[in-house]
Amino acid sequence: MSDNYIRNKKGKVAIRYGVARSKVLAVGGNRYTWMPQHNISLAFVNEKDIPYVLSHLKKGCCGSRTLAGTIATQAQVDKWLS
């Protein structure tokens, strides 16, 4: 468990999607929804699901797909919550 993660009250970790739009990703029995606010899309994810989530959040067009998920910073979470 990393002390550097930004967590919500339920202990879930803030993950940023690099595209400011809604995104849904299912991991096992969990469903995560990234919601854009202030040009940032965030979701709060169970820590055990982070490796899968980061490897499956992708962006791109015309056949080009790049990874687009990152652990959110405090500044990103603060802006998203404002």
Steps between C-alpha positions, in 0.01 A plus 500: 500500500644834398477802727544721193158416355217753527203318653135573560325433833443135398874449442476478122783650294451791257583402141506760222394418145701712255196594292240737648196283429296229668643150500376174654723203577395175667753308708373176644184594690591868518390766253694827491370815333725795415305823514640820346497818707716807436672324206612203717345151507543311827377179655573349838624142468573215741877479546512134392345596163754775417734289282212377284339844475824676403574240233151530345435875497588594144445793266557567134339487162553357154634171637755664731450415868720626783471454874322794662455415869710640783487524876341839567691772679361702789479806273291306244263370766464846653420654161253220418323548835484881472 
